[in-house]
Amino acid sequence: MTQTVVPVLRVTNAAISFPFYTEGLGFTVDWEYRHEPGFPVFAQLTRDGQSIFLTEHAGDCQVGGAVYFMVPAVDECYRAFQATGRVKANPPHNTAWKTRELQIVDPDGNRLTFSTELAG
C-alpha cells in the first residue's frame, strides 16, 4: 500500500535532529531542500516504508507534534533504538486498546509512538 499522508514535524536544529532520526531511529534522508545555503531545511526521511517530513521553517508547523507508526514488532524496534545509545525511552507496554506501544520524544519534544497490534 502506498502511504497517502506524510506527517510534518517541526525541528529547531537539523544538525541535532537528523542524527537522532537517522542514527538513533534508523530513518534515511530521502532528500532535503534549502532555498539557499544556510537557510532552513525541509526534508523527507523514511524508515521501513514510512515517511515523515522534518522542517526547520517556523511557519510550517509548531514543535511538539505527534506521529503514530504501526510496526510489525515494537519490541524489536525498542531493542534496536536502545542499541544505538541515542534514544532514551521506557520499554514498550500493552494498552487497553490491544496494542503494544513505545513512545519516544525527539530533541524538540515531538512525540513518536511505535505500535504493534496484539493478537486476540
C-alpha positions in Angstrom: 0.0 0.0 0.0 1.2 3.5 -0.8 1.5 5.9 2.0 -1.1 8.6 1.4 -0.4 11.0 4.3 3.0 12.3 5.3 3.2 13.9 8.8 5.3 17.1 9.1 7.3 17.7 12.3 9.0 21.0 13.2 12.6 20.8 14.3 14.6 23.7 15.5 18.1 22.4 14.7 18.6 19.8 11.9 22.2 19.3 12.9 20.8 17.8 16.2 17.6 16.2 14.9 18.8 14.5 11.8 21.3 12.3 13.7 18.6 11.4 16.2 16.3 10.2 13.4 19.0 8.6 11.2 21.5 7.1 13.7 19.0 6.6 16.6 15.8 5.5 14.9 17.1 4.1 11.6 15.5 6.6 9.2 17.2 7.6 6.0 17.2 11.0 4.5 15.5 10.7 1.1 16.0 14.3 0.1 16.4 17.7 1.7 15.8 21.2 0.3 17.0 24.7 1.2 16.1 27.8 -0.8 19.8 28.9 -0.4 22.8 27.6 1.6 22.3 28.4 5.3 18.5 28.7 5.0 16.2 26.4 7.0 15.9 22.8 5.7 12.8 20.9 4.6 13.5 17.1 4.2 11.8 13.7 3.8 13.0 10.8 5.9 11.9 7.2 5.6 12.1 4.1 7.9 10.7 0.8 6.7 8.5 2.4 4.1 7.0 5.1 6.4 7.9 8.6 5.5 7.9 11.9 7.5 8.8 15.4 6.7 11.1 17.4 9.0 11.1 21.2 8.7 13.1 24.0 10.2 10.7 26.5 8.7 8.9 28.2 11.6 5.8 28.9 9.5 5.2 25.3 8.5 4.0 24.0 12.0 4.8 24.2 15.7 7.1 22.0 17.7 5.5 19.4 19.9 3.7 17.3 17.2 2.9 13.6 17.4 3.2 10.7 14.9 1.9 7.2 15.3 3.8 4.4 13.5 2.3 1.0 13.0 5.2 -1.5 13.0 5.4 -5.3 12.9 7.4 -5.8 16.1 7.6 -2.9 18.5 9.9 -4.8 20.9 12.4 -5.3 18.1 12.3 -1.5 17.4 12.9 -0.8 21.1 16.0 -3.1 21.2 17.4 -1.6 18.0 16.8 2.0 19.2 18.4 1.3 22.6 21.4 -0.3 21.0 22.3 3.0 19.3 22.8 4.8 22.6 21.0 7.9 21.1 17.4 7.1 22.1 16.1 7.2 25.7 12.7 5.5 26.2 10.8 3.3 28.6 10.2 -0.2 27.4 7.1 -0.9 25.3 3.8 -1.5 27.2 0.5 -3.1 26.5 -2.5 -0.8 26.1 -6.2 -1.2 26.9 -6.9 -0.9 23.1 -4.9 -4.1 22.4 -1.7 -2.7 21.1 1.9 -2.8 22.4 3.4 0.7 22.3 6.6 2.5 22.7 6.8 6.3 22.9 9.9 8.3 22.1 10.4 12.1 22.3 12.7 13.7 19.8 15.1 16.6 20.7 12.3 19.1 20.0 9.6 17.5 22.0 7.8 15.8 19.1 6.2 12.5 20.3 6.8 9.4 18.2 4.7 6.3 19.1 5.6 3.0 17.6 2.8 0.4 17.9 2.1 -3.2 17.2 -1.4 -4.8 17.3 -1.7 -7.6 19.9 -3.3 -10.8 18.8 -6.8 -11.5 20.1 
